[in-house]
Amino acid sequence: MKLVHHFTVAKEGVAVDLIHAATSLSKTAIKDCLNKGGIWLKTRSKKEQRIRKAKLILQPQDRISVYYDDSILQLPVPAPYCLFTCRQYSIWNKPAGLLSQGTRYGDHCSLMRFAEKNGAITTPYLIHRLDREASGLVLLAHSSKAAAQFSELFREGKIEKRYRAIAKGIVASEKDTFCIERPLNGKMASTTVTVVKHDQLLQQSTLDILLHTGRYHQIRQHLSAIGHPLVGDMRYGGGKKQEGLQLTACSLAFLCPFTQKQRKIVLD
């Protein structure tokens, strides 16, 4: 069942009761949706935010938005794990199937929410995104100040991001390195590709990829454009769901803005 419903509170009351009266949802379903981040509150004095407490007292003129999709709420949550943490930031290994951040329909199946609940981070800040289907390294800042500093490093190209990918077909020659420079959505995009090895039997190539820009689905679009889409890429290459998107963010390297020491995290 999928439901989107907006209403304005007319009379003070308990959240779960008012939402139950305004929708066709049971109180059990409402509590599940609240807990998993699918219900939003906009007041006259605060910007819209998720609410999670069933017994929260709502006031007249409060605006409630309900985004309910039981197929999303029932999704399993693959657990990420933290590879490095300090007071200012942490670096996580996100598994495939986990969102980087939540959507209007909830945030329970997201790295941000997992870190908030299990990583002792009061308010995590997502510095860069990784597709749900992809796996690998994601950096989370622990404060707005740290987020601003890391965002600047990304803009200036001072954070090196490397990916390991498996593409369809035999790409160039083994150990070859080449650059794909192709605009995406009207903006220049640059990707350096190094061929690690070929699998002649499966007709696949393992690639090491370095991003110089951060456009939407850059790796997936660039490899598809040269006729070698990623294995498992259903959007850009006609891949099969059971294959899984063969893309892993395997390395992050940067000069830590807080210690001025080089930091490099690499997945085996």
Phi and psi in degrees as GROMACS dihedral restraints (atoms count N, CA, C in turn):
[ dihedral_restraints ]
;  ai    aj    ak    al  type     phi  dphi    fc
    3     4     5     6     1  -125.3    20    10
    4     5     6     7     1   134.5    20    10
    6     7     8     9     1  -146.8    20    10
    7     8     9    10     1   134.5    20    10
    9    10    11    12     1  -124.5    20    10
   10    11    12    13     1   124.6    20    10
   12    13    14    15     1  -145.2    20    10
   13    14    15    16     1   133.3    20    10
   15    16    17    18     1  -120.9    20    10
   16    17    18    19     1   139.0    20    10
   18    19    20    21     1  -153.7    20    10
   19    20    21    22     1   156.5    20    10
   21    22    23    24     1  -103.7    20    10
   22    23    24    25     1   130.8    20    10
   24    25    26    27     1   -67.3    20    10
   25    26    27    28     1   128.3    20    10
   27    28    29    30     1   -94.3    20    10
   28    29    30    31     1   -32.9    20    10
   30    31    32    33     1  -140.9    20    10
   31    32    33    34     1   141.0    20    10
   33    34    35    36     1   -51.3    20    10
   34    35    36    37     1   138.6    20    10
   36    37    38    39     1  -173.7    20    10
   37    38    39    40     1   176.4    20    10
   39    40    41    42     1   -80.6    20    10
   40    41    42    43     1   136.2    20    10
   42    43    44    45     1   -51.8    20    10
   43    44    45    46     1   -53.6    20    10
   45    46    47    48     1   -62.2    20    10
   46    47    48    49     1   -34.8    20    10
   48    49    50    51     1   -70.4    20    10
   49    50    51    52     1   -44.2    20    10
   51    52    53    54     1   -67.6    20    10
   52    53    54    55     1   -39.3    20    10
   54    55    56    57     1   -68.3    20    10
   55    56    57    58     1   -38.8    20    10
   57    58    59    60     1   -61.3    20    10
   58    59    60    61     1   -41.1    20    10
   60    61    62    63     1   -69.7    20    10
   61    62    63    64     1   -27.9    20    10
   63    64    65    66     1   -91.4    20    10
   64    65    66    67     1   -14.1    20    10
   66    67    68    69     1  -130.1    20    10
   67    68    69    70     1   178.3    20    10
   69    70    71    72     1   -93.3    20    10
   70    71    72    73     1     6.9    20    10
   72    73    74    75     1   -81.5    20    10
   73    74    75    76     1   144.7    20    10
   75    76    77    78     1   -73.7    20    10
   76    77    78    79     1   161.6    20    10
   78    79    80    81     1   -65.5    20    10
   79    80    81    82     1   -32.2    20    10
   81    82    83    84     1   -63.8    20    10
   82    83    84    85     1   -44.7    20    10
   84    85    86    87     1   -65.2    20    10
   85    86    87    88     1   -39.0    20    10
   87    88    89    90     1   -64.1    20    10
   88    89    90    91     1   -43.4    20    10
   90    91    92    93     1   -63.6    20    10
   91    92    93    94     1   -38.0    20    10
   93    94    95    96     1   -64.9    20    10
   94    95    96    97     1   -43.8    20    10
   96    97    98    99     1   -65.7    20    10
   97    98    99   100     1   -40.0    20    10
   99   100   101   102     1   -61.2    20    10
  100   101   102   103     1   -49.2    20    10
  102   103   104   105     1   -61.6    20    10
  103   104   105   106     1   -32.7    20    10
  105   106   107   108     1   -97.9    20    10
  106   107   108   109     1     7.3    20    10
  108   109   110   111     1    87.6    20    10
  109   110   111   112     1    25.1    20    10
  111   112   113   114     1  -100.4    20    10
  112   113   114   115     1     6.0    20    10
  114   115   116   117     1  -123.4    20    10
  115   116   117   118     1   132.9    20    10
  117   118   119   120     1  -121.1    20    10
  118   119   120   121     1   147.9    20    10
  120   121   122   123     1  -125.9    20    10
  121   122   123   124     1   131.3    20    10
  123   124   125   126     1  -121.6    20    10
  124   125   126   127     1   118.7    20    10
  126   127   128   129     1  -105.6    20    10
  127   128   129   130     1   173.0    20    10
  129   130   131   132     1   -69.2    20    10
  130   131   132   133     1   -23.0    20    10
  132   133   134   135     1  -109.1    20    10
  133   134   135   136     1   -10.9    20    10
  135   136   137   138     1  -130.0    20    10
  136   137   138   139     1   152.1    20    10
  138   139   140   141     1   -70.7    20    10
  139   140   141   142     1   162.6    20    10
  141   142   143   144     1   -61.4    20    10
  142   143   144   145     1   137.4    20    10
  144   145   146   147     1  -149.5    20    10
  145   146   147   148     1   159.7    20    10
  147   148   149   150     1   -68.5    20    10
  148   149   150   151     1   146.6    20    10
  150   151   152   153     1  -120.7    20    10
  151   152   153   154     1   148.8    20    10
  153   154   155   156     1  -128.1    20    10
  154   155   156   157     1   -15.8    20    10
  156   157   158   159     1   -89.0    20    10
  157   158   159   160     1   120.1    20    10
  159   160   161   162     1   -64.0    20    10
  160   161   162   163     1   -30.8    20    10
  162   163   164   165     1   -98.3    20    10
  163   164   165   166     1    14.5    20    10
  165   166   167   168     1   -59.7    20    10
  166   167   168   169     1   135.1    20    10
  168   169   170   171     1   -86.0    20    10
  169   170   171   172     1   120.1    20    10
  171   172   173   174     1   -95.4    20    10
  172   173   174   175     1   148.1    20    10
  174   175   176   177     1  -109.0    20    10
  175   176   177   178     1   156.5    20    10
  177   178   179   180     1   -54.0    20    10
  178   179   180   181     1   139.5    20    10
  180   181   182   183     1    80.5    20    10
  181   182   183   184     1    -4.3    20    10
  183   184   185   186     1   -63.8    20    10
  184   185   186   187     1   142.0    20    10
  186   187   188   189     1  -108.6    20    10
  187   188   189   190     1   122.3    20    10
  189   190   191   192     1  -109.5    20    10
  190   191   192   193     1   134.9    20    10
  192   193   194   195     1  -123.3    20    10
  193   194   195   196     1   123.1    20    10
  195   196   197   198     1  -108.7    20    10
  196   197   198   199     1   123.5    20    10
  198   199   200   201     1  -120.6    20    10
  199   200   201   202     1   102.7    20    10
  201   202   203   204     1  -119.4    20    10
  202   203   204   205     1   125.7    20    10
  204   205   206   207     1  -145.4    20    10
  205   206   207   208     1   105.9    20    10
  207   208   209   210     1   -63.5    20    10
  208   209   210   211     1   -25.9    20    10
  210   211   212   213     1   -67.5    20    10
  211   212   213   214     1   -31.5    20    10
  213   214   215   216     1   -78.4    20    10
  214   215   216   217     1   -43.1    20    10
  216   217   218   219     1   -64.7    20    10
  217   218   219   220     1   -24.7    20    10
  219   220   221   222     1   -89.6    20    10
  220   221   222   223     1    -1.8    20    10
  222   223   224   225     1   -61.4    20    10
  223   224   225   226     1   136.5    20    10
  225   226   227   228     1   -69.7    20    10
  226   227   228   229     1   154.4    20    10
  228   229   230   231     1  -108.5    20    10
  229   230   231   232     1   100.0    20    10
  231   232   233   234     1   -67.2    20    10
  232   233   234   235     1   131.8    20    10
  234   235   236   237     1   -84.0    20    10
  235   236   237   238     1   125.9    20    10
  237   238   239   240     1   -81.0    20    10
  238   239   240   241     1   171.4    20    10
  240   241   242   243     1  -140.9    20    10
  241   242   243   244     1   151.2    20    10
  243   244   245   246     1   -87.8    20    10
  244   245   246   247     1   127.1    20    10
  246   247   248   249     1   -94.5    20    10
  247   248   249   250     1   -28.8    20    10
  249   250   251   252     1  -154.2    20    10
  250   251   252   253     1   140.2    20    10
  252   253   254   255     1  -147.5    20    10
  253   254   255   256     1   147.3    20    10
  255   256   257   258     1  -145.8    20    10
  256   257   258   259     1  -174.6    20    10
  258   259   260   261     1   -63.9    20    10
  259   260   261   262     1   -33.8    20    10
  261   262   263   264     1   -91.7    20    10
  262   263   264   265     1   -27.1    20    10
  264   265   266   267     1  -161.5    20    10
  265   266   267   268     1   169.2    20    10
  267   268   269   270     1  -144.1    20    10
  268   269   270   271     1   157.3    20    10
  270   271   272   273     1  -122.8    20    10
  271   272   273   274     1   127.3    20    10
  273   274   275   276     1  -118.2    20    10
  274   275   276   277     1   152.2    20    10
  276   277   278   279     1  -100.5    20    10
  277   278   279   280     1   106.6    20    10
  279   280   281   282     1   -88.2    20    10
  280   281   282   283     1   124.9    20    10
  282   283   284   285     1   -77.2    20    10
  283   284   285   286     1   158.2    20    10
  285   286   287   288     1   -61.4    20    10
  286   287   288   289     1   143.0    20    10
  288   289   290   291     1    97.5    20    10
  289   290   291   292     1    -9.5    20    10
  291   292   293   294     1  -105.4    20    10
  292   293   294   295     1   129.7    20    10
  294   295   296   297     1   -69.8    20    10
  295   296   297   298     1   153.0    20    10
  297   298   299   300     1   -72.2    20    10
  298   299   300   301     1   -42.5    20    10
  300   301   302   303     1  -140.7    20    10
  301   302   303   304     1   165.1    20    10
  303   304   305   306     1   -73.3    20    10
  304   305   306   307     1   174.1    20    10
  306   307   308   309     1  -120.0    20    10
  307   308   309   310     1  -176.9    20    10
  309   310   311   312     1   -59.6    20    10
  310   311   312   313     1   -28.8    20    10
  312   313   314   315     1   -85.4    20    10
  313   314   315   316     1     1.1    20    10
  315   316   317   318     1   142.6    20    10
  316   317   318   319     1   166.4    20    10
  318   319   320   321     1  -133.3    20    10
  319   320   321   322     1     9.5    20    10
  321   322   323   324     1   -65.5    20    10
  322   323   324   325     1   -28.4    20    10
  324   325   326   327     1  -101.4    20    10
  325   326   327   328     1    49.2    20    10
  327   328   329   330     1  -136.8    20    10
  328   329   330   331     1   150.7    20    10
  330   331   332   333     1   -61.0    20    10
  331   332   333   334     1   -41.4    20    10
  333   334   335   336     1   -57.1    20    10
  334   335   336   337     1   -47.8    20    10
  336   337   338   339     1   -69.0    20    10
  337   338   339   340     1   -39.2    20    10
  339   340   341   342     1   -61.2    20    10
  340   341   342   343     1   -44.6    20    10
  342   343   344   345     1   -64.6    20    10
  343   344   345   346     1   -38.2    20    10
  345   346   347   348     1   -64.4    20    10
  346   347   348   349     1   -40.0    20    10
  348   349   350   351     1   -84.0    20    10
  349   350   351   352     1   -33.8    20    10
  351   352   353   354     1  -118.7    20    10
  352   353   354   355     1    -7.3    20    10
  354   355   356   357     1  -108.4    20    10
  355   356   357   358     1    11.5    20    10
  357   358   359   360     1    56.3    20    10
  358   359   360   361     1    35.6    20    10
  360   361   362   363     1  -111.4    20    10
  361   362   363   364     1   116.2    20    10
  363   364   365   366     1   -63.0    20    10
  364   365   366   367     1   -50.6    20    10
  366   367   368   369     1  -137.5    20    10
  367   368   369   370     1    95.8    20    10
  369   370   371   372     1   -75.3    20    10
  370   371   372   373     1   146.6    20    10
  372   373   374   375     1  -118.7    20    10
  373   374   375   376     1   123.4    20    10
  375   376   377   378     1   -81.3    20    10
  376   377   378   379     1   120.3    20    10
  378   379   380   381     1   -90.5    20    10
  379   380   381   382     1   -35.1    20    10
  381   382   383   384     1  -149.1    20    10
  382   383   384   385     1   154.6    20    10
  384   385   386   387     1  -104.2    20    10
  385   386   387   388     1   155.6    20    10
  387   388   389   390     1  -131.8    20    10
  388   389   390   391     1   131.1    20    10
  390   391   392   393     1   -52.3    20    10
  391   392   393   394     1   147.7    20    10
  393   394   395   396     1   -55.8    20    10
  394   395   396   397     1   -40.3    20    10
  396   397   398   399     1   -73.7    20    10
  397   398   399   400     1   -18.6    20    10
  399   400   401   402     1   -89.7    20    10
  400   401   402   403     1   164.4    20    10
  402   403   404   405     1  -126.4    20    10
  403   404   405   406     1   167.1    20    10
  405   406   407   408     1   125.9    20    10
  406   407   408   409     1  -158.7    20    10
  408   409   410   411     1   -81.1    20    10
  409   410   411   412     1   132.5    20    10
  411   412   413   414     1  -135.0    20    10
  412   413   414   415     1   134.7    20    10
  414   415   416   417     1   -99.3    20    10
  415   416   417   418     1   129.3    20    10
  417   418   419   420     1  -116.6    20    10
  418   419   420   421     1   129.9    20    10
  420   421   422   423     1   -87.6    20    10
  421   422   423   424     1   153.9    20    10
  423   424   425   426     1  -104.9    20    10
  424   425   426   427     1     1.5    20    10
  426   427   428   429     1  -155.0    20    10
  427   428   429   430     1   162.7    20    10
  429   430   431   432     1   -64.9    20    10
  430   431   432   433     1   -33.9    20    10
  432   433   434   435     1   -64.9    20    10
  433   434   435   436     1   -46.6    20    10
  435   436   437   438     1   -64.5    20    10
  436   437   438   439     1   -38.9    20    10
  438   439   440   441     1   -61.2    20    10
  439   440   441   442     1   -41.8    20    10
  441   442   443   444     1   -63.9    20    10
  442   443   444   445     1   -40.9    20    10
  444   445   446   447     1   -68.3    20    10
  445   446   447   448     1   -42.8    20    10
  447   448   449   450     1   -70.4    20    10
  448   449   450   451     1   -35.5    20    10
  450   451   452   453     1   -61.6    20    10
  451   452   453   454     1   -38.6    20    10
  453   454   455   456     1   -66.3    20    10
  454   455   456   457     1   -40.5    20    10
  456   457   458   459     1   -61.5    20    10
  457   458   459   460     1   -41.0    20    10
  459   460   461   462     1   -64.1    20    10
  460   461   462   463     1   -44.3    20    10
  462   463   464   465     1   -60.9    20    10
  463   464   465   466     1   -36.5    20    10
  465   466   467   468     1   -85.6    20    10
  466   467   468   469     1     0.9    20    10
  468   469   470   471     1    71.0    20    10
  469   470   471   472     1    27.2    20    10
  471   472   473   474     1   -97.9    20    10
  472   473   474   475     1     5.6    20    10
  474   475   476   477     1  -115.1    20    10
  475   476   477   478     1   117.9    20    10
  477   478   479   480     1   -87.6    20    10
  478   479   480   481     1   122.2    20    10
  480   481   482   483     1  -114.9    20    10
  481   482   483   484     1   123.3    20    10
  483   484   485   486     1  -118.3    20    10
  484   485   486   487     1   147.1    20    10
  486   487   488   489     1  -128.0    20    10
  487   488   489   490     1   149.0    20    10
  489   490   491   492     1  -110.4    20    10
  490   491   492   493     1   129.1    20    10
  492   493   494   495     1  -137.0    20    10
  493   494   495   496     1   154.9    20    10
  495   496   497   498     1  -119.1    20    10
  496   497   498   499     1   120.8    20    10
  498   499   500   501     1  -110.8    20    10
  499   500   501   502     1   155.7    20    10
  501   502   503   504     1   -73.4    20    10
  502   503   504   505     1   141.0    20    10
  504   505   506   507     1    87.9    20    10
  505   506   507   508     1   173.1    20    10
  507   508   509   510     1   -95.2    20    10
  508   509   510   511     1   107.7    20    10
  510   511   512   513     1   -90.0    20    10
  511   512   513   514     1   116.9    20    10
  513   514   515   516     1    47.4    20    10
  514   515   516   517     1  -144.0    20    10
  516   517   518   519     1  -114.4    20    10
  517   518   519   520     1   154.2    20    10
  519   520   521   522     1   -58.2    20    10
  520   521   522   523     1   138.6    20    10
  522   523   524   525     1    76.1    20    10
  523   524   525   526     1    -3.6    20    10
  525   526   527   528     1   -66.3    20    10
  526   527   528   529     1   145.9    20    10
  528   529   530   531     1  -125.4    20    10
  529   530   531   532     1   133.0    20    10
  531   532   533   534     1  -146.4    20    10
  532   533   534   535     1   163.3    20    10
  534   535   536   537     1  -116.6    20    10
  535   536   537   538     1   134.0    20    10
  537   538   539   540     1  -102.4    20    10
  538   539   540   541     1   117.1    20    10
  540   541   542   543     1  -120.2    20    10
  541   542   543   544     1   102.8    20    10
  543   544   545   546     1  -145.8    20    10
  544   545   546   547     1   124.4    20    10
  546   547   548   549     1   -61.6    20    10
  547   548   549   550     1   142.9    20    10
  549   550   551   552     1  -129.1    20    10
  550   551   552   553     1   125.8    20    10
  552   553   554   555     1    53.1    20    10
  553   554   555   556     1    39.7    20    10
  555   556   557   558     1    80.4    20    10
  556   557   558   559     1     4.4    20    10
  558   559   560   561     1  -123.1    20    10
  559   560   561   562     1   144.5    20    10
  561   562   563   564     1   -64.7    20    10
  562   563   564   565     1   139.2    20    10
  564   565   566   567     1  -135.9    20    10
  565   566   567   568     1   137.7    20    10
  567   568   569   570     1  -132.6    20    10
  568   569   570   571     1   128.8    20    10
  570   571   572   573     1  -134.4    20    10
  571   572   573   574     1   127.3    20    10
  573   574   575   576     1  -100.1    20    10
  574   575   576   577     1   130.0    20    10
  576   577   578   579     1  -119.8    20    10
  577   578   579   580     1   129.2    20    10
  579   580   581   582     1  -117.3    20    10
  580   581   582   583     1   128.1    20    10
  582   583   584   585     1   -81.0    20    10
  583   584   585   586     1   118.6    20    10
  585   586   587   588     1   -84.8    20    10
  586   587   588   589     1   -50.4    20    10
  588   589   590   591     1  -162.7    20    10
  589   590   591   592     1   163.1    20    10
  591   592   593   594     1  -112.2    20    10
  592   593   594   595     1   149.9    20    10
  594   595   596   597     1  -118.8    20    10
  595   596   597   598     1    98.0    20    10
  597   598   599   600     1   -66.1    20    10
  598   599   600   601     1   -33.3    20    10
  600   601   602   603     1   -66.3    20    10
  601   602   603   604     1   -47.6    20    10
  603   604   605   606     1   -86.8    20    10
  604   605   606   607     1    -9.0    20    10
  606   607   608   609     1    56.6    20    10
  607   608   609   610     1    56.4    20    10
  609   610   611   612     1  -136.3    20    10
  610   611   612   613     1   158.6    20    10
  612   613   614   615     1  -129.5    20    10
  613   614   615   616     1   132.8    20    10
  615   616   617   618     1   -91.3    20    10
  616   617   618   619     1   129.1    20    10
  618   619   620   621     1  -124.4    20    10
  619   620   621   622     1   145.8    20    10
  621   622   623   624     1  -104.2    20    10
  622   623   624   625     1   127.2    20    10
  624   625   626   627     1  -124.7    20    10
  625   626   627   628     1   132.8    20    10
  627   628   629   630     1  -117.6    20    10
  628   629   630   631     1   123.4    20    10
  630   631   632   633     1   -90.3    20    10
  631   632   633   634     1   134.4    20    10
  633   634   635   636     1  -104.4    20    10
  634   635   636   637     1   -17.5    20    10
  636   637   638   639     1  -134.2    20    10
  637   638   639   640     1   169.5    20    10
  639   640   641   642     1  -126.4    20    10
  640   641   642   643     1    59.2    20    10
  642   643   644   645     1   -80.9    20    10
  643   644   645   646     1   162.1    20    10
  645   646   647   648     1   -60.9    20    10
  646   647   648   649     1   123.2    20    10
  648   649   650   651     1    52.2    20    10
  649   650   651   652     1    38.5    20    10
  651   652   653   654     1   -58.6    20    10
  652   653   654   655     1   -51.0    20    10
  654   655   656   657     1   -62.2    20    10
  655   656   657   658     1   -45.6    20    10
  657   658   659   660     1   -63.5    20    10
  658   659   660   661     1   -42.7    20    10
  660   661   662   663     1   -70.9    20    10
  661   662   663   664     1   -41.4    20    10
  663   664   665   666     1   -65.4    20    10
  664   665   666   667     1   -44.4    20    10
  666   667   668   669     1   -67.6    20    10
  667   668   669   670     1   -37.0    20    10
  669   670   671   672     1   -63.6    20    10
  670   671   672   673     1   -37.6    20    10
  672   673   674   675     1   -64.9    20    10
  673   674   675   676     1   -28.6    20    10
  675   676   677   678     1   -96.1    20    10
  676   677   678   679     1    10.4    20    10
  678   679   680   681     1    85.8    20    10
  679   680   681   682     1    15.0    20    10
  681   682   683   684     1  -132.4    20    10
  682   683   684   685     1    67.8    20    10
  684   685   686   687     1   -64.1    20    10
  685   686   687   688     1   159.3    20    10
  687   688   689   690     1   -64.9    20    10
  688   689   690   691     1   142.9    20    10
  690   691   692   693     1   -61.7    20    10
  691   692   693   694     1   131.6    20    10
  693   694   695   696     1    85.2    20    10
  694   695   696   697     1     4.4    20    10
  696   697   698   699     1   -86.2    20    10
  697   698   699   700     1    97.5    20    10
  699   700   701   702     1   -72.3    20    10
  700   701   702   703     1   -23.7    20    10
  702   703   704   705     1   -84.2    20    10
  703   704   705   706     1   -43.4    20    10
  705   706   707   708     1  -110.1    20    10
  706   707   708   709     1    -5.8    20    10
  708   709   710   711     1  -142.2    20    10
  709   710   711   712     1    10.6    20    10
  711   712   713   714     1    65.7    20    10
  712   713   714   715     1    28.5    20    10
  714   715   716   717     1   -71.0    20    10
  715   716   717   718     1   168.2    20    10
  717   718   719   720     1   -99.1    20    10
  718   719   720   721     1   139.9    20    10
  720   721   722   723     1   -57.4    20    10
  721   722   723   724     1   -39.5    20    10
  723   724   725   726     1   -68.7    20    10
  724   725   726   727     1   -17.1    20    10
  726   727   728   729     1   -72.4    20    10
  727   728   729   730     1   -32.5    20    10
  729   730   731   732     1    75.7    20    10
  730   731   732   733     1   140.6    20    10
  732   733   734   735     1   -66.7    20    10
  733   734   735   736     1   120.7    20    10
  735   736   737   738     1   -89.2    20    10
  736   737   738   739     1    71.6    20    10
  738   739   740   741     1  -144.3    20    10
  739   740   741   742     1   123.3    20    10
  741   742   743   744     1  -131.7    20    10
  742   743   744   745     1   127.5    20    10
  744   745   746   747     1   -77.6    20    10
  745   746   747   748     1   103.1    20    10
  747   748   749   750     1  -102.8    20    10
  748   749   750   751     1    -9.9    20    10
  750   751   752   753     1  -152.7    20    10
  751   752   753   754     1   136.0    20    10
  753   754   755   756     1  -129.2    20    10
  754   755   756   757     1   130.0    20    10
  756   757   758   759     1  -139.1    20    10
  757   758   759   760     1   135.9    20    10
  759   760   761   762     1  -166.0    20    10
  760   761   762   763     1   162.2    20    10
  762   763   764   765     1   -86.5    20    10
  763   764   765   766     1   116.2    20    10
  765   766   767   768     1   -60.8    20    10
  766   767   768   769     1   123.6    20    10
  768   769   770   771     1   -70.4    20    10
  769   770   771   772     1    -9.5    20    10
  771   772   773   774     1  -102.0    20    10
  772   773   774   775     1   -35.8    20    10
  774   775   776   777     1  -106.7    20    10
  775   776   777   778     1   -13.6    20    10
  777   778   779   780     1    61.0    20    10
  778   779   780   781     1    27.7    20    10
  780   781   782   783     1  -112.0    20    10
  781   782   783   784     1   148.9    20    10
  783   784   785   786     1   -70.2    20    10
  784   785   786   787     1   132.0    20    10
  786   787   788   789     1  -121.3    20    10
  787   788   789   790     1   127.6    20    10
  789   790   791   792     1  -138.5    20    10
  790   791   792   793     1   125.8    20    10
  792   793   794   795     1  -117.7    20    10
  793   794   795   796     1   126.3    20    10
  795   796   797   798     1  -128.8    20    10
  796   797   798   799     1   132.5    20    10
  798   799   800   801     1   -83.5    20    10
  799   800   801   802     1   138.7    20    10
